[in-house]
Amino acid sequence: MAETDRELDRQLQTAITRLLDRRADTASICPSDVAREVYDGDDDGWRALMEPVRRAAWRLVAAGEVEVTQGGRPVMETEARGPLRIRRPRR
């Protein structure tokens, strides 16, 4: 993995955490919120970051820092299809 890829991964994971920190403990965020936060431009180039955001979210799931949900329920990466949300784990 190239250093620029690792840096992007760190930026995305940091953005996920930062966005969740700014919301209520029970709130969730959309991966597009993260992509828009990290993308440095005024056009729709943030869309190219959607898959990297999802991968970053799954890494944070593996670390126990977030949950990925669909329809308000946590899902596993292997069963996730379509729109996702990211939230803090429910304790």
N, C-alpha and C positions, 0 to 999 in steps of 0.2 A: 504494500500500500504506500503510495506516495505521501510525502510530508504534507502536501497541500490537502490531500484527502483526509489525513488525520486532523489537520487544523479545522477543516470544515466539520468533521464529526464532532470535535470539541465545541465548536461554535453552536452547532445545532443542539447538542445536549445541554449546553449552558442556557440557550434560549428557551428550551422546554422548561427547565427548572425555574428560570427567571419569570417566565410568563405565569407559571403556576403559583409562584410566590406572590404575585400581584393580585391573585384572585382568592376568593373564599376557599377554605379547605375542601369544601364539597364540590367546587366548580371544576369544569373540564375545559380543555382547549382543543381547537381543531388543528391538525397538522399544517393547514394553510396559514394559521396565525404565526406559526414558527417560521415557515418559509418566508413570509412577508417581513418578519422581524429581522431575519438574517440577510435577505437579499438587498443589495446595494444598488437600487435603480428605481426608476419611476414607471417602468413598463411591466409586462406580465412575465418577465424572466424568472420570477419567484417560482413559477410552476415547475421549472426544471429541478427544483429542490424538494419536491414532494416525496419522491422515493427515498432520497437520503434522509429526510425527516422521519419517515416511517422506520427506516433502519435504526436511526438514533433512538427512537422511542422503544423499539424492541430491545436494544442494548440496556436501556434504563429499566425496562421490565425485568430483564435477567438479573440486574443488580438490585431489584426490589424497591426501586425508587419511584416508579409510576405503574399505573395499570393502563392498558389499552382497552377501550370499550366499544361496543356496538349495541345500540338500543339500551344503553345504560348498564349493560352487563359486561364484566371482564371477558375478554376472549383471548385465546391462544393464537400465536402467529399462524399456525397451520390452519386454523378455522376462520380467520379474518378475511372477509370479502367486502369490498365497497368502502363507504365512508367510515372513518374511525374518529374516536375522541381519545384524548389523553388526560388522565387525572392522577391525583395522589392516591396511593393504595388506601383502601378502606381497612381500618383496624378493628 
